[in-house]
């Protein structure tokens, strides 16, 4: 069921019933809102946008074993998907192996179980890694999963420089909202910078971090908070990379972003436009980036999971379609559309197909691809874009006053602010001000059932048995030496990526490498109780 309304409408409901020229008085349209493809990219980072290339259709997928998810990947590719996006199960997300006692009952439940290089081999069996773009939604153990992917590619004679895709790898937002952290903030960020540095040197086609607002928004943040917190995190990674000694143009062009798309149609469009403008100005003027690609905010978007309802699940198809339209009109480079049944369980093949067809209908039947930023110049859209930017700037000042992103995390700023916004949204839902169709208005007595995908409990037993066999067969001396080298490198402050790749090749598991690093970095207990 819907747990809360999804928008904070106070600012918009207080606005005038219409917007006209008086609301954008003094706006120099030619100078301040240049065409798409021109700095500061308010109207899009490419001049022709989707006329030249349609956004990447990247449906999130992963469940059960590596073999089952491999079959789903191939199914999606066969039906027109243009990029892969990997969902991992909770033990993997938390850096634990499938045979860990705390993994009991969770293996393969909310994503695919990946504990070893062997699992990664089976996950991408028969898929050309030098031809497909792969996204991996993983954070605390992200560097390890990237190491597995590189190792599989190397076994096939594919160099890291040929791989295309994105590693989410945004640990800061875990401390804000999603809670899938393992190490304390500072060593966690150090590990992200290791991947950024390695990517700049060896993986020119790979986005080594996808700075994510999605989970921040799903936790209860407003559209402005989502955007501002995300860009602040991006600035933090930029500053830490510069402190490492990297040149800004070495890495900035491979930073990417990930935004949620909710129901307030016009605000979502304005959010994308304002985010591009803020990021371009920040990279050009604050960090002195010289390369145009370093100024671009390239983003993936996903429709809002929290807006989906168990009641009247077919309504979710409509919600997703409008949210997808907002993402496209906002100028996203990549898009995932949620399946109508995701509030109930993992999506079935039929639901996934409908979600993918939603994107294809949008791309090929509506003609929205024919004009870049078609709403640009609308008095309402331009005013709203300016408002979103001003409110985000106020949030940046609050974060700066606390000493920056990491000190703000340590003081509980992000969690406190998200909780306050979520409470306002809940109150609006409870008093009927915020309407969720089928839940607190237009309610039906009939309960429409849709097919449910269930994970066979045998998957966990098979995964644990396979992992046990792998551990039995591996070279004990090579495995031990690789973990010892990883421990030394962590203590010496080295870049850990080469050691994680070596560990993967030696048969070290996700949990073993995470435990090795935890012995050096410690484990995070959640910070202050505010």
N, C-alpha and C positions, 0 to 999 in steps of 0.2 A: 504494500500500500504506500501511497505518498506520505512521507514523514513530515514534510514541511512545504510551504510554498517556495517558489524558486526565484522570485524577484523582489527587490526592495523598491517599491514604486513611489516612495514619498516625494522624491525630487520631481518626477515627471507629472504626478497628479496635481502638483501645486502650480504647474506651468500654465501659461495662457492657452486658450482653446485652439489657437492657431499661431503659426510663426510666419513673419513677413520680413520685408527688407529692413525694417527698423531694428530687428533683432540681430542683424549682422552688419549694422552700420559701420562704415569705415573699412570694411573688408576689401582688400585689394585682390580681386579674384585671380588676376593674371599672375601676381607676384606671390601670393600666399597659398594658393591652391593650384600649383602648376599641373600639367597633364600627367597621366600615369607614366611611370618610367623615369620621372625626373624628381630629383631631391626636393623636398624631404619624403617623397613617396606616399603622401597622404592617400593618393588615388590608386596606388598599386606600384609594385616594384618593377613591373614590365609594361612597356608602352601598349602592347596589343593584348596582354593578359591571355585570356582563354581563346581568343581568336587564333593564336599561334600554337598554344598547347593547353589542353584541358588539365585541370588539377589531377593529381594522383589519387586514384580511388584505392584506399588502403584500409580494408576491413580488419579490425582487431580479431584475432583468432587464437585459440589455445585451450585444450582440455585433455584430461586423461594422460595417456602415454605419448611419447614422441611420435610413435607410429600413427596414432589416431589423429594427432594434429597435422602430421605430414599429409594425411589423406584430405583433411579439411583445406590445407593450403592449396593442394592441387585442384580441389573442387572449385575454390574461389578463382584461381588462375584460369581454369577452363571456362568459367562463366564471365570472364571479362575484367576481373580485378587486375590492377596495374602495379600493385606493390604489396608486399607482405607485412603484417604487423603481428608481433608475437606476444601473447598473454601467458605469463608464467603463474604457476600455482603458488599458494601462500608460503609453503616451506622454502621454495626457491627464492621468492621475493625477500624473505627474511634471512637468506644465506644459510639455510639448513638443508641437509641431504634428506632424501626420501626415507632413509632408515633411522633418522633422528627420532627419539621418543616423542618430542614435541610435534613431529609431523604426523603422528598417528591420526588417521581419519581425514586428513587434509590433502593427501597426495592426489594430484590431478583434478581436484574438485573445482577450483576457480581458474584454472589455467593448466598449462602443460608442465609436467614434472621434469626438470633438468638438473641432474646432479653431477654429470660427468661428461667428458668429451664424447664417449660412446653415445650418450643420449643426444648430443648435438649432431652427431653424424646421422643418426636415424631421423632426427627432426627435419633435416634438409636433404634427405636422400632423394636423388633424382631431380633436384632443383638446381638449376645453373646459377651458382652464386655470383658469377661475373656478369650475369645478365639481368638478374632481378634486384630490386631495391628492397632491403629488409629493415624493418623497424623492430626494436626490442624494448618493451616497456619493463624496465628493471632499473633499480636504483642502488641500494646499498651494495649488492654484489655485482653491479653493472660491469666493472672492469673485468671480472672473472668471466662473465658470459661473453663479453667481447673477445677475450682471449680464446675461449672455446671456438667461437666463430672463425677467428683468424686461423686457428690451428686446423680446423676442418678444411678451410680454403687452401691452406698450404699443402695438405695431404693430396689435394686434387690438382696441384700445380698452379694455383691461383694466388697471386701476390696480394698483400694487403692494399696495395695501391690501386687494385682493380675493383675493390669492394665498394658498393654503394648502399647507403642506408643511414639509419639514425639509431643511436643509443640514447634512451631517455636520460639516465645518468644524472638526474637533477636531485641531489640529496637535500638541498636547502628546503624545497617545498615539503619534504617529508617531515622536517621539524616544524613547519608551519601547520600542516594539515593531516597528511596521510599516515604518519607514524611508522613507516616501514624503514626505520633507521636501525643501525647496529652500533656504529662507532660514534663518539662525540662529534659535535659539529666541525671543529677545526681539522682533525685528521680525516674526517669524511670529505671535506672540501679539498684537502690535499690530494686525495685519491682521484677526485674529479679532474683536478688540474693535471695529474699524471696522464689521464686519458686524453685530455686536450693537447698536451705537449706531444704525446705519442702520435696522435692523429695528425697534427700539424707537420710532423716529420715523415710519417709513413703512409697516411691514409687521406690523400687529397680529395677524395670523393665522398668521404664519410663524415656525418655530423656526430661528433663525439659527445654532445650534450644537447638535449631538447629541453629547454627551460620551460617549465610547465605550470600553467595556471589552472589546468583542468581540475586537479584534485583540490586545489585551494577553493575553487568555486563550488565544487560538489560538497565541500565541508561546510558551506554556508556563507562564503564571502559574496559581496556584491560584484557587479561587473567591473566597477572602477577598482575595487580592492584586488580582484583577480589580476587585472592588467598591471596595476602599480606594483604589487608584490612580485609578480613575475619579472617585470623589467628591472626591479631592484635586485633580484637574484642574478639576472644577467649581468648587471653592472658589477656585482660582487665577484662573479667568476672572471670577468674581464680584469678587474683590479688584481685578483690573485694570480692570474696568468701573467700580467705585466710584472708583478713582483717576482715571479719565477724567472724573469728575464726574456720572455717571449716578446716579439714584436707584435703589435696589435693586428697588423695585416697578415701575420702568419696564421692566426687562429680565428679572428672575428668573422671571416667570410664563411666559416663552417659552423658557427653557432646557429641554432634553430630554436623555434618556439612552438608551444602547444597550448591552444586555447579551447575553452569550453564554449558552447553556443547554446544559449538558453532561449526562453520564449519571448522576451522583449525584443521584437524584431529589429527596430531601428537602433536601439541602444547597442545591440550586438554589432551591427554594421559600424556604428560610430566608434566602438571599442577597437576594432581592427584598424580603422583609419588613424585614430589617435595614437595607437601603439606604434605604428610604422613611423609616424612623424616624430614622436619622442625618441625612439631608438636611433633614427637617422641623425638627429641633431646631437644626441649624446655621444654617439660614436665619432662623429665628425669633429665636434668642438671640444668635448670634455676629454676624449681619449686620443684625439688627433689622428684618427685613422685616415689614410690617404686613398685607399682603394674603394671604389664605389660599392663593390660587393660587401665590403665590411660595414657599410651603412644600411644595408638591406635587412629588414626584419622578415625572414622567411618563416612561414608557420604552417603547422598542421592544425586542423580543427576536428573536434568530435562533438556530436550532438549530446545533449545533456542527459546523462543517465538518471539523475535525481528527479527529472521531470516525468519519467515514465511511471505509469501507475499499474498496479495489479488489477484494479477495477477497470472494466471495459478496455482490455489491452489493445484492441484494434485501434483505439484512439491514438495509441502511441505512434502508429504509422503516420498519422497526420502531423503530430508534434514534430517528429523527426524530419519530415519533408520541409516544413517551414523553417526549422532550425538550419537545415542544410542550405536552403535558399539564402538565409542570412549570411552564412559562412562564405558562400560563393559571391554574393553581392559585396561582402566585406573584403574579398580578395585573398582568400586562403590559397596555399599552394598544394595542400593535401587534405583529404577529408575521410573521416570514418562516420558512417551513419549507424546508429544503434538499431538493434533488432527489437521488434515489438514485445518479445517475451523475456527480455533481459531482467526485468524486475522479478520474474518468477524463477528463472534458472538460466543455465547456459543456453545460448540460442541454438535452435534447431537449424538444420540445413535450409528448410523452407523459409524460416524467418530471416536467416542471413541473406538468402537470395532476394527476398523482398527489399531488404535494406540496401543491397547493392543495386537492385533495379531502380530504387529511388534516386540514387545518384545518376544512373544512366539516363533516366527520363529527364532529370534536371539538365543534364549536359547536352542531350541530343534532341529534346522535343520542345523546350521552352524558349530557346533563342537567347537566354541570358548570357550566353558566351560571346555574343556578337559585339558587345560594347563594354569596355573597361569602366568600372565604377559608374554605372548608369545613374545612380542616385546623387553623384557629385554635383554640387551646385544647388541642391535642394536647400532652401533656407533652414528647414528643420534639421536635416542631416549635418549641415555645416555648423549650425549653432550647437547641436548635441556633441559633435566631435570636439569643438572648442571647450565645452563644459567638461567632458570626460578628461581632456588633457589638463585643464586647470585643477580638477579634483585630484588627479594622479600626482601632479606636482606638489600639492599640499601633503600627500602621503610620503613622497620622497623626502620632504623637509622633516617630517616626524621621524623617519628612519635615520636620517643624518644626525638629528639631534640626540639620538640614542647611541651614536657611535658607529652606525653602519648595520648591515644585515645580521652578521653573526652576533654582535652584542645585543641587538634587538631580539634575536631568538633566545638568547640566554636570559633576557629580562621578561620573556613571555609576551612580547608585544603582538606578534602575529596571531597567536592562539587567542589572546584576549579579544582582539578586534574582530576576528572571524566569529567567535562565540557571541559577541554582542550583536552583530549583524544577523546571525542565524536566529537569535532570540526575537528580534524584531519581525523577521519573516514568519516565524512560528506564530507569533501573536496575531499577525495579519491574517494568517490562515484560520486561526481559532475563532476570530471575531467575524469571519466571512468577508473581510475586505479583499483578500486575495482568493481568487476562484481557481479551483482545480476541477475541471469538468469530469464528472463521473465519481468524484470523491466527496466534495462538499457542495456541489450543485449539479443538477441534471443527473441525479443518481438513479440507477435502475435496480430493481429487485433481482432481475435475472443475472446470474453469474456466468459469464462466457468463459468456457474453458478452452485453452489452447494446448497443443501438444508440448510435453516437457522432455527435455533431454536429461537423462539420468546417467551418472557415471557408475559403471560396474565396480563394486568393491574389489573385484579380482585385479583391477588395474594396479592398486596399491601393492598387493602381494607380488604381482609379477615384477613391478618396478623394484621393490626391495630385493627380490631374488636376483634380478639382473645386476643390481648394484653390488651385491655380495659376491657374485661370480667375477665381476670386473676387479674388485679388490683382491680377490684370491689370485687372479691371473697376472696382475701387474708386476713390474720389476721393483722389488722392495727397496733395493739400494738406490735406484734412480729416483723413486718416489720420495724417499727420505731425504736425499740430497737436495731435491727441488724445494721441499718445504723448509729445509734449513737455510737455503739460499734466500728464500722469500723472507724468512724471519730476520736475517742479517740486513737485507736491503731495507726492510721497514724500519729497523732500528737506526740505520745510517741515513735515513731520509732520501733514499734513491727513488727514481721513478720505478714503480713496481710493475708496469706493464710487461717488460721483457721477462720478468720472473714469473708472472702469472701465466704467460704463454708457455714457458718452460714447464711450469707445474701442470698445466693442462695436458701437455704432451707426455708427461711422466705418469699420468693417471691420477693426479690429485683431484679431489672432488671439490665442489663448491663449499661444502661445510668445512672441509679440512683447511682450505686456503683462508676462509673467513676466520676460523678459530686461530690460525697462525697470526693473522693480522690483529685480531682482538687481543692476543697476548701482549702485543706491543701498544696498540692504541687504546685498549680498554673498551668497555661497552657502556652505552649511554642509558641513563635511567629515566630520561624524560624531562629533565630540567626542572625549573621552579614551579611550585604549586601556587599559581596566581589566583 
